[in-house]
Amino acid sequence: MKVADLDFEPLINAEAIEKRVKAIGAQLNEDYKDTKPLFVGVLNGSFLFIADLIKQIEIPCEITFTKLASYYGGTKSTLKIRDDIDLSVDIKGRDILIIEDIVDTGNTAHYLIEKLKLKEPKSIKLCSLLLKPASLKIKIEELKYVGFEIANDFVVGYGLDYQEMGRHLKDIYKKV
Ligand code: 5GP
């Protein structure tokens, strides 16, 4: 399958994603049952994951979004992270769960967590659909929920893009 100029092959199908998202949702319902968590979705790549995950939540919660990216259309993680963390909600004293599409080097997640910590939340945890353990450069203590651990492949689909293409795909594909 082609996305822009690159070839991709299937990695994780929609059924497996759905099953895993349901399991994470059930875990969150349990772990956050006595709190009113604030979910912070990191756009754009996690938009489908956020939508599917949030539908599994049965406890009172709030959802807000922020946007930052380190890829800028290529297939290699760059360290240039945009400094535009824009949160419309006051997170002081709140239980925060960041929802990410993928943790690769960990730089983006680390940067976001450190920025949010300055705003004095009660707790802060991270939920990522995908994790590339072999690529991780920083240990992220807050990473408590992971959908799938994958190899160091470049992936698209289910919200993730290559040059803004492929976000609509139901399955996740890896670069051949
Ligand atoms: P990190 O800062 O952990 O290196 O990279 C995190 C960000 O890089 C993710 O939020 C995502 O936007 C992008 N990224 C990392 N790996 C991939 C990948 O395999 N495919 C796509 N489409 N984006 C990725």
Residues whose N, C-alpha, C, O or C-beta is under 5 A from the ligand:
A	BS01	5GP	G45 S70 Y71 S77 I102 V103 D104 T105 G106 N107 T108 A109 D153 F154 V155 V156 L160 D161 Y162
